[in-house]
């Protein structure tokens, strides 16, 4: 690929934003995703978020827009707590930017699920593996750790980049 081609037709890359929305007991809000149900996935839940498809949105604007679109609630973002790189596989290579939402949601908050979402619940850390795939579980634990420690983490498939297992490329 020539240098000119690199700048005009870059390698496809996905970018997404995710939110760490918590209740008063620090349980994370998870949403059940119809596309995962349709695919027959064992674990059909994940964090609130979505793609940064609209070029006019920067990461923070996209995260705020996804909160309104996915759960019908406007949020004030805290800091970005992690970046999670996902290698190309079934989809193009991607990066997810996960933001803390410092204000807690009430369990009776007026959540209105957007298109493609069928349920929601607040889930304690100990139960993440009952709802999410292993990658989602690692990412959710890392997000809570980053919030508690005040760090920003660099992840690869949910693993801390400085602590990758030898088989991270093959693992879920």
TABELRA-V911471 format. One record per helix or strand of 3 or more residues. SS is the DSSP state (@ for helix, = for strand). FROM is the first residue (numbers start at 1). TO is the last residue. If there is no record, write none. Layout:
ss=SS from=FROM to=TO
ss=SS from=FROM to=TO
This chain:
ss=@ from=3 to=8
ss== from=14 to=20
ss== from=28 to=33
ss=@ from=34 to=38
ss== from=45 to=51
ss=@ from=59 to=71
ss== from=80 to=86
ss== from=94 to=100
ss== from=117 to=123
ss=@ from=125 to=131
ss=@ from=134 to=149
ss== from=153 to=156
ss=@ from=161 to=163
